[in-house]
C-alpha cells in the first residue's frame, strides 16, 4: 500500500489553499437556502393563522346570528345581571345560555328568603327589559331611604338646589352615587340557572305560588281573564306595573311584567314602602292571624243569595274549601286555623236582637254552588251573626295587620269585616279626616324627613288624605300610602314620648272589642285616641283594598316561564 503521507507532503501549498476557498461557495448557498426556507415557513404559518382567524371570525359572526340568546345577552336586556354572567373561554365557539336568578316566594319563606320587602315603584338604577330583572329592581331586601341617609339630610329630603332633586326627595346624582354599588349587589346571593328560551324572551322558571306571592306584594288586581279553546289569558294591574299571563294550548305558560309608563318626574311619594310577604298571603287566603296572642281565623268565600248563619268551627279551616288550598300551597298550616262557615238557614229567625249583615252575593257565572242548590244567584246574602261569632269579628278587626298599601284581599273576608265595621267607621269618619288634616299641618317637617316632596306636603297632602277618608272606598295605592303615613305620624304624636309604634303594636289594638253594645254606631264627641286611629285606618285600608281571585292557581300549571 503506497504511503499517502508522502503524497500529501508533495502537494503544493497553493493548490490546497485554492481547494479550501472553493468550498466556501456551496456552504454559502446552503446557508441562503436555509434562510429562504425559514422565511417561507413563517410566511406560510402566518398565512394559515390569518386564514384560520378569518374563518373563526366568520364562524363566530355566523354563530352570533344563530345564537338563540343573541338579543338577550345585552346589558339593556339583562340589566345588572349582565355583569353576573359566567365567563367562558375565548376559543369556544358555541356560547352557553345566559344565567338568571332563581326566584322563590311564598308565605313561609318570604320573597327570596326575605319577609319584609321594600317596594319601589321607580327603580333607582335602570333595570333590564326582562320582566324578572325589572321586578327584582322593584322588590328590595333593604330600604333605599336608609342608604340615602348616609349622605345626610339634604340627600334624604331632596332639599337642595332648585329643580335638581327628583320628586320624592331623591336626586338622580345621589341615587347613582349612594345606591349604585348597593343595587349592583342587590340579590347577588341568589342561586343562578341557565335561562330558558321562549319566542323572543329569555326566561327564568317560577312556580305558581311564587307568581301569586309577587302579585299580592305589588297589590295586583284582575283586569281581564279568558279561558277558551285557544288557552288561558289573564291581565293583572298592580301598583308597580302590569302583569300578563298567557298559556296557549299545548305550549308553555309565560308571565310578563311591564312597569307603568305614567310614573316619572311627577312622583312625590317616598321612594319605597314596606310590604310583608306573610301578611299579604294571609289576607289573600282569607286568614286574620295574631301570633303573639295565638288568634287565627279564616273566612269562607262569597255565597249565593240566601240566608245563612255564621258559625265558628275551631280548627276547621282544614275542612273548608275557600282559600284553604292556597293557604297550604303558600306554606301555611290550615289545621291550626279556626274557620267561620256560613250555614244555610230558612227562614230568617224572627228575633229582633239578632245581628244580620247584608253581604254581596256571588256572581251567577262563577258560582258552582248555585247549580247544586238551585239558587237563582240574584239578590243579596243575609248573614245572621250570633254573640260568639260577633266577638270573633271584633277581635279579627282589632288584629288586622298594619300595612302601607291596600290589600289584594280574599273577598269573603272583606265582605264580612266591612259589613260589620262600616257603621262604626261612618260614625267617626269625619273626625278621622279632620285629625289627619291637622297632623299634616302641624308636622310638615316630619313628612319631609320621611321622604315626601315638600311642595306636595304644603299644598296637597292634607286635602288628599281628607278626600280619601271621606270617599269611603276607591282604587288608588297613592291615596292609601298618604293616609297610612299620616296616621302613623298622628299615632306617634299622640303617644307618650312621641315615638313611632312598631309593627307588633300596630298589628293588634283594642278598639273594636271595647266598643259599647250599640257597636259604635252612635257618634260621640270625644277625641280619637291612638288605638282608635290605628283601628279606623286599618278599616280604611280594607275599604280601599282590591278583590283578588284566590283560586287563580286552578288556571295555572305548577311551573311557568317568566320573561
C-alpha positions in Angstrom: 0.0 0.0 0.0 1.5 3.3 -1.0 2.5 5.8 1.6 -0.2 8.6 1.4 1.6 10.9 3.9 4.4 11.3 1.5 2.0 12.1 -1.3 0.3 14.8 0.7 3.6 16.3 1.6 4.4 16.6 -2.1 1.1 18.6 -2.9 1.8 22.3 -3.3 0.5 24.6 -0.6 -1.1 26.9 -3.1 -3.2 24.1 -4.5 -4.6 23.3 -1.1 -5.5 26.9 -0.4 -7.4 27.1 -3.7 -9.4 24.0 -2.9 -10.4 25.3 0.5 -11.5 28.6 -0.9 -13.6 26.8 -3.5 -15.6 25.0 -0.7 -17.0 28.3 0.7 -19.4 28.9 -2.2 -21.5 25.7 -1.6 -21.7 26.5 2.1 -22.9 30.0 1.4 -25.5 28.6 -0.9 -26.7 26.2 1.7 -27.0 29.0 4.3 -29.0 31.1 2.0 -31.3 28.2 1.2 -32.0 27.7 5.0 -32.9 31.3 5.4 -35.3 31.2 2.5 -36.9 28.0 3.8 -37.3 29.5 7.3 -38.9 32.7 5.8 -41.2 30.7 3.7 -42.2 28.5 6.6 -43.1 31.6 8.8 -44.9 33.2 5.9 -46.9 30.0 5.4 -47.7 29.9 9.2 -48.8 33.5 9.2 -51.0 33.0 6.2 -52.5 29.9 7.8 -53.1 31.8 11.1 -54.7 34.7 9.3 -56.8 32.3 7.3 -57.9 30.4 10.4 -58.6 33.7 12.3 -60.8 34.8 9.4 -62.6 31.5 9.4 -63.0 31.7 13.2 -64.3 35.3 13.0 -66.7 34.3 10.3 -67.8 31.3 12.2 -68.2 33.5 15.4 -70.3 36.0 13.4 -72.4 33.3 12.0 -72.7 31.7 15.4 -73.7 35.1 16.9 -76.6 35.3 14.4 -77.6 31.7 15.0 -77.4 32.1 18.8 -81.0 31.9 20.2 -80.0 34.3 23.0 -78.2 36.8 20.8 -80.6 39.7 21.5 -80.9 38.9 25.2 -77.2 38.8 26.2 -77.0 42.6 26.4 -76.9 44.8 29.4 -80.1 46.5 28.0 -82.0 43.3 28.4 -80.4 41.7 31.5 -79.7 44.9 33.5 -77.4 44.3 36.4 -77.5 40.5 35.7 -75.3 41.2 32.6 -72.4 41.7 34.9 -73.1 38.5 36.7 -72.7 36.1 33.8 -70.2 33.4 34.0 -67.1 33.8 31.8 -66.4 31.3 29.0 -63.2 30.6 27.0 -62.4 32.9 24.1 -61.7 29.9 21.8 -65.1 28.3 22.4 -67.4 29.0 19.5 -70.7 27.8 21.0 -71.8 30.0 23.9 -73.7 28.6 26.8 -77.1 30.1 27.7 -77.0 33.2 29.9 -77.9 32.7 33.5 -80.6 34.3 35.6 -81.7 34.2 39.2 -83.8 31.5 40.9 -86.8 33.4 42.4 -88.8 31.6 45.1 -91.6 33.3 47.1 -94.3 32.1 49.5 -95.8 32.9 52.8 -93.4 30.7 54.8 -90.1 31.8 53.3 -91.0 35.3 52.1 -89.6 36.7 48.8 -86.3 35.0 48.1 -85.9 34.4 51.9 -86.8 37.9 52.9 -90.2 38.6 54.6 -90.2 42.4 54.8 -89.7 43.7 51.2 -89.2 47.3 50.4 -91.2 48.1 47.2 -90.0 50.8 44.9 -92.3 51.8 42.0 -89.4 53.5 40.2 -86.1 51.6 40.4 -83.1 53.6 41.5 -80.9 52.2 38.7 -82.1 51.3 35.1 -83.2 47.7 35.1 -83.2 45.4 32.1 -86.1 44.8 29.8 -86.6 41.3 31.2 -89.6 41.2 33.5 -87.7 39.2 36.1 -84.9 41.8 36.1 -87.4 44.6 36.5 -89.3 43.1 39.4 -86.1 42.3 41.3 -85.2 46.0 40.9 -88.6 47.0 42.5 -88.7 44.4 45.3 -85.7 45.2 47.5 -84.3 43.5 50.6 -83.0 46.8 52.0 -84.7 50.2 52.4 -83.3 52.6 49.8 -84.1 55.5 52.1 -81.6 54.1 54.7 -78.9 54.2 52.1 -79.7 57.8 51.1 -79.5 58.9 54.7 -75.7 58.1 54.6 -75.3 61.3 52.6 -77.1 63.4 55.2 -80.4 65.2 55.4 -80.0 67.1 52.2 -79.9 63.9 50.1 -82.7 62.2 52.2 -85.1 65.1 51.9 -84.3 66.3 48.5 -84.0 69.9 49.8 -81.2 71.3 47.7 -80.7 73.3 44.6 -84.0 74.3 42.9 -85.2 71.7 40.5 -82.1 69.5 40.8 -83.7 66.9 43.1 -86.0 64.4 41.6 -89.5 64.4 43.0 -89.9 62.1 46.0 -86.9 63.5 47.7 -84.2 61.6 45.8 -81.9 63.2 43.3 -80.5 61.2 40.4 -77.0 62.0 41.4 -77.5 60.7 44.9 -79.2 57.6 43.5 -76.2 56.8 41.3 -73.5 57.5 43.8 -75.1 56.1 47.0 -77.3 53.3 45.7 -75.2 52.3 42.7 -72.8 50.0 44.5 -75.6 48.6 46.8 -78.0 47.9 44.0 -75.4 46.3 41.8 -75.1 43.8 44.7 -78.8 43.6 45.2 -80.0 39.9 45.2 -76.5 38.9 44.1 -76.6 36.0 46.6 -79.4 34.3 44.6 -78.8 30.9 43.0 -78.4 31.1 39.2 -79.6 28.8 36.5 -79.5 28.9 32.7 -82.3 30.9 31.1 -84.9 29.2 29.0 -85.8 30.4 25.5 -89.4 31.2 24.8 -90.0 33.0 21.5 -88.0 36.3 21.8 -87.7 36.2 25.6 -85.0 34.7 27.8 -87.0 33.4 30.8 -86.5 32.1 34.3 -88.8 29.3 35.6 -91.0 30.2 38.6 -93.7 28.3 40.4 -97.4 29.4 40.6 -97.0 30.1 44.3 -94.1 32.5 43.5 -96.3 34.2 40.9 -99.2 34.7 43.2 -96.9 36.0 46.0 -95.4 38.6 43.7 -98.9 39.6 42.5 -100.1 40.3 46.1 -96.8 42.0 47.1 -97.4 44.5 44.3 -101.1 44.8 45.1 -102.3 43.1 42.0 -106.0 43.0 40.9 -107.6 41.2 37.9 -108.3 43.2 34.8 -109.3 40.5 32.4 -109.3 36.7 32.3 -110.2 34.5 29.3 -110.2 30.7 29.1 -111.3 29.1 25.8 -110.2 26.6 23.1 -107.0 28.6 22.4 -105.8 28.6 26.0 -105.8 30.8 29.0 -105.0 34.6 29.1 -105.2 37.0 32.0 -104.1 40.5 32.9 -103.5 42.0 36.3 -102.9 45.6 37.1 -100.7 46.3 40.2 -99.2 49.3 42.0 -95.8 48.6 40.3 -96.9 47.7 36.8 -98.9 45.4 34.5 -98.8 41.6 34.7 -99.8 39.4 31.7 -100.2 35.6 31.8 -100.6 33.5 28.6 -100.9 29.8 28.4 -101.7 28.6 24.9 -103.0 25.1 24.4 -100.1 22.6 24.1 -97.4 25.2 25.0 -95.6 26.6 28.0 -97.3 29.2 30.2 -95.4 32.5 30.2 -95.7 35.5 32.5 -94.6 39.0 31.5 -94.3 42.2 33.6 -94.1 45.8 32.5 -93.6 48.9 34.6 -96.1 51.8 34.4 -95.3 54.3 31.8 -97.3 57.1 33.6 -94.9 57.5 36.5 -91.9 59.7 36.2 -90.8 63.1 37.4 -94.3 63.7 38.8 -93.6 61.2 41.7 -94.0 63.0 45.0 -94.1 60.0 47.4 -91.2 58.4 49.3 -89.0 56.2 47.3 -90.2 52.9 48.9 -92.6 51.3 51.3 -92.5 48.1 53.3 -94.6 45.0 52.4 -94.7 41.8 54.4 -95.0 38.6 52.3 -96.6 36.5 55.0 -99.3 39.1 55.8 -100.1 39.7 52.2 -100.5 35.9 51.7 -102.7 35.6 54.8 -105.2 38.3 53.7 -105.3 36.8 50.2 -106.2 33.4 51.7 -108.9 34.9 54.0 -107.0 34.5 57.2 -106.5 37.0 60.1 -103.8 36.0 62.5 -102.1 37.4 65.6 -99.2 35.2 66.5 -98.5 36.9 69.9 -102.0 36.2 71.2 -102.5 32.9 69.3 -105.5 34.2 67.4 -106.1 32.9 63.9 -109.4 32.7 62.0 -110.3 32.1 58.3 -113.3 33.4 56.4 -115.4 31.5 53.9 -115.9 32.7 50.3 -118.7 34.7 48.9 -122.0 32.8 49.0 -125.0 32.7 46.6 -128.1 34.8 47.5 -129.9 33.5 50.5 -130.0 33.4 54.3 -127.1 32.0 56.4 -125.9 31.7 59.9 -122.2 32.5 60.6 -120.8 29.7 62.7 -117.4 29.3 64.4 -115.6 26.0 63.8 -112.5 25.5 66.0 -109.5 24.4 63.8 -112.0 24.0 61.0 -110.1 25.7 58.2 -108.5 22.4 57.0 -112.0 21.0 56.2 -113.1 24.2 54.3 -112.9 24.9 50.6 -112.5 28.6 50.4 -108.8 29.6 50.5 -107.5 26.5 52.3 -105.8 25.0 49.2 -103.9 28.3 48.5 -103.0 28.7 52.2 -101.4 25.3 52.3 -99.7 25.9 48.9 -98.1 29.1 50.2 -96.7 27.3 53.2 -99.4 27.9 55.8 -100.7 25.3 58.2 -104.5 25.3 57.7 -105.1 22.7 60.5 -104.0 25.4 63.0 -106.6 28.0 61.9 -110.3 28.4 63.1 -113.0 28.8 60.5 -116.1 30.9 60.2 -118.5 29.0 58.0 -121.8 30.1 56.5 -124.6 27.5 57.2 -127.8 27.9 55.1 -130.9 28.5 57.1 -134.5 29.2 56.1 -136.4 31.2 57.1 -134.7 34.2 58.8 -135.2 33.9 62.6 -137.7 36.5 63.9 -135.6 37.6 66.9 -135.1 41.4 66.9 -131.9 41.2 68.8 -130.1 39.2 66.2 -127.3 40.9 64.2 -127.9 40.4 60.5 -125.3 41.5 57.9 -126.2 42.2 54.3 -123.4 41.0 52.0 -123.0 40.9 48.2 -123.9 37.6 46.6 -121.7 35.5 44.4 -121.9 36.1 40.6 -124.0 33.6 38.7 -121.3 32.8 36.2 -118.6 31.6 38.7 -120.8 30.1 41.4 -120.7 26.3 41.3 -122.7 26.1 44.5 -125.7 27.7 42.7 -126.1 24.7 40.4 -126.2 22.3 43.3 -128.7 24.2 45.4 -130.9 25.6 42.6 -130.4 29.2 43.8 -131.0 31.9 41.3 -127.9 33.8 42.3 -129.8 37.1 42.4 -130.3 39.4 45.4 -128.1 39.6 48.5 -126.8 37.4 51.2 -128.3 37.9 54.7 -125.8 36.6 57.3 -127.0 36.0 60.9 -124.3 36.6 63.4 -124.5 35.2 67.0 -122.9 36.7 70.1 -119.9 34.3 70.0 -119.2 35.0 66.3 -119.6 38.7 66.8 -116.8 38.6 69.4 -114.6 36.8 66.9 -115.4 39.5 64.2 -114.4 42.3 66.7 -111.2 40.6 67.5 -110.4 40.0 63.8 -110.9 43.7 63.1 -108.5 44.5 66.0 -106.0 42.1 64.7 -106.0 43.2 61.0 -102.3 43.6 60.1 -100.9 47.1 59.6 -99.9 47.9 56.0 -98.9 50.9 53.9 -100.6 49.6 50.8 -104.1 48.3 50.1 -104.6 44.6 50.2 -105.2 42.1 47.4 -107.9 40.6 49.5 -110.0 37.5 49.9 -113.5 38.8 49.0 -115.3 36.7 51.7 -113.1 38.2 54.4 -113.5 41.7 53.0 -117.3 41.4 52.7 -117.9 40.3 56.3 -115.5 42.7 58.0 -116.7 45.7 56.0 -120.3 44.9 56.7 -119.7 44.7 60.4 -117.3 47.6 60.8 -118.7 50.2 58.5 -121.4 51.6 60.8 -118.8 52.5 63.4 -116.5 53.8 60.7 -119.2 56.1 59.4 -119.8 57.5 62.9 -116.1 58.5 63.1 -115.2 59.2 59.5 -115.3 63.0 59.7 -113.3 63.1 62.9 -110.6 60.8 61.5 -110.4 63.0 58.4 -110.1 66.2 60.5 -107.4 64.6 62.7 -105.3 63.7 59.6 -105.6 67.2 58.2 -104.3 68.8 61.4 -101.5 66.3 61.6 -100.2 67.3 58.1 -100.4 71.0 59.0 -98.5 70.6 62.3 -95.9 68.1 61.3 -94.8 69.1 57.8 -91.1 68.8 58.6 -91.7 65.2 59.8 -93.2 64.3 56.4 -90.3 65.9 54.5 -87.9 63.9 56.7 -89.8 60.7 55.7 -89.2 61.4 52.0 -92.3 63.3 50.9 -92.0 66.1 48.4 -92.0 69.4 50.3 -94.4 71.2 47.9 -96.8 68.3 48.0 -96.9 68.3 51.8 -97.6 72.1 51.8 -100.2 72.2 49.1 -101.9 68.8 48.5 -101.2 66.2 51.2 -103.9 67.2 53.7 -106.6 67.6 51.1 -105.8 64.3 49.6 -105.9 62.5 52.9 -109.3 64.0 53.9 -110.8 63.3 50.5 -109.7 59.6 50.6 -111.1 59.0 54.0 -114.4 60.7 53.3 -114.8 58.8 50.0 -115.3 55.5 51.8 -113.6 53.5 49.1 -111.6 53.7 45.9 -108.7 52.3 43.8 -105.6 54.3 44.5 -102.5 53.0 46.1 -101.1 56.5 46.4 -104.1 57.6 48.5 -103.6 54.6 50.8 -100.0 55.5 51.3 -100.8 59.1 52.1 -103.5 58.2 54.7 -101.4 55.4 56.4 -98.3 57.6 56.7 -100.3 60.5 58.1 -102.0 58.1 60.5 -98.6 56.7 61.6 -97.3 60.3 62.4 -100.5 61.1 64.2 -100.2 58.0 66.4 -96.6 58.8 67.2 -97.5 62.3 68.1 -100.3 61.2 70.4 -98.1 58.6 72.2 -96.0 59.3 75.2 -92.5 60.2 74.2 -93.6 60.8 70.6 -92.1 57.5 69.4 -93.4 55.7 66.4 -95.2 52.4 67.1 -93.7 49.1 66.0 -95.4 46.7 63.7 -96.3 44.3 66.5 -98.1 47.1 68.4 -99.8 48.3 65.2 -101.0 44.8 64.3 -103.2 44.3 67.3 -105.1 47.0 69.1 -108.1 47.1 71.4 -110.7 49.3 69.8 -113.5 47.1 68.4 -113.6 44.8 71.4 -114.1 47.8 73.7 -117.0 49.4 71.7 -120.3 49.7 73.6 -123.3 47.5 73.0 -124.5 49.6 70.1 -121.4 48.5 68.3 -120.2 52.1 67.9 -123.0 53.2 65.6 -123.8 56.3 67.7 -121.2 59.0 67.3 -119.5 60.5 70.3 -117.8 63.8 70.7 -114.6 62.5 72.2 -111.2 62.9 70.6 -109.9 59.8 68.8 -107.1 58.2 70.7 -104.1 56.3 69.2 -105.9 52.9 69.4 -108.9 54.3 67.5 -106.7 56.0 64.8 -104.9 52.7 64.1 -108.1 50.6 64.1 -110.0 53.1 61.8 -107.0 53.4 59.5 -106.9 49.6 59.1 -110.7 49.8 58.3 -109.9 52.5 55.7 -107.3 50.3 54.1 -109.8 47.4 53.9 -112.3 49.8 52.2 -109.7 50.6 49.5 -108.5 47.1 49.1 -108.9 45.1 45.9 -110.7 41.7 45.5 -108.4 39.1 44.2 -109.2 35.7 42.7 -107.7 33.4 45.4 -108.5 30.4 43.2 -106.2 31.6 40.3 -104.0 28.6 40.8 -106.7 26.4 39.3 -105.9 28.1 35.9 -102.1 27.8 36.1 -99.6 25.0 35.7 -97.2 24.2 38.5 -94.3 26.0 36.7 -94.3 29.0 34.4 -91.8 30.9 32.3 -91.2 34.4 33.5 -89.8 36.5 30.6 
